[in-house]
Amino acid sequence: MGDRFPGSKTCLIALCLAAPLLSTSCSGCEEEDDEKVLIGMVNKAADLAARHELGELMGMTTDDFVANPGSRSRQEIKGILLMAFRRYGSFAVEHPAPSVEVSPSKLTATSELPFLIVREGVEMPDLSDLYEDPEGWIEAVGEKADAYHLKLSFRKTDDGWRVEKARIRGTRGVGGVRGL
């Protein structure tokens, strides 16, 4: 995990986590139910990314999806993901529980979480006990790898929740931020 994720590779990470915020029929859901749905989708995103499921990842974004930094379009992200999946090979996406905030209108939502990509074969501490403790999670992985922070914006469409924006920034240990 000694590699940094410069330039366009950061968009891979953002999209991998954002993409499974896929369509769900949830008309009339309460805010708490929407939060659970979105948390479940973020968790599923890590699995989809590790399996290199490009079609599913891209199909779960809005047509006007944008990833930052760089204001990359949906089409640009597709190419970046394809190249990055080839470069990284087998990997896992590790993250603690994401925070989710659903707007009062229940038509938009945001989510934030730290995460990292771990290449196959890299030894990592057991993070399962830290799932509900993002700060402890960052501290545990801080010396092992650089963690990233992801902020997602969702929009509820006729087909359910979809990610429309993703913003990623690198972090170094607990609270240290490095520019991307």
Sequence and secondary structure as in RCSB ss.txt:
>XXXX:A:sequence
MGDRFPGSKTCLIALCLAAPLLSTSCSGCEEEDDEKVLIGMVNKAADLAARHELGELMGMTTDDFVANPGSRSRQ
EIKGILLMAFRRYGSFAVEHPAPSVEVSPSKLTATSELPFLIVREGVEMPDLSDLYEDPEGWIEAVGEKADAYHL
KLSFRKTDDGWRVEKARIRGTRGVGGVRGL
>XXXX:A:secstr
      TTHHHHHHHHHHTT      TT  HHHHHHHHHHHHHHHHHHHHTT HHHHHHTEEEEEEEETTTEEHH
HHHHHHHHHHHHH SEEEE    EEEE TTSSEEEEEEEEEEEETT      GGGTT HHHHHHHHHTTS  EEE
EEEEEEETTEEEEEEEEEEEEETTTEEE  
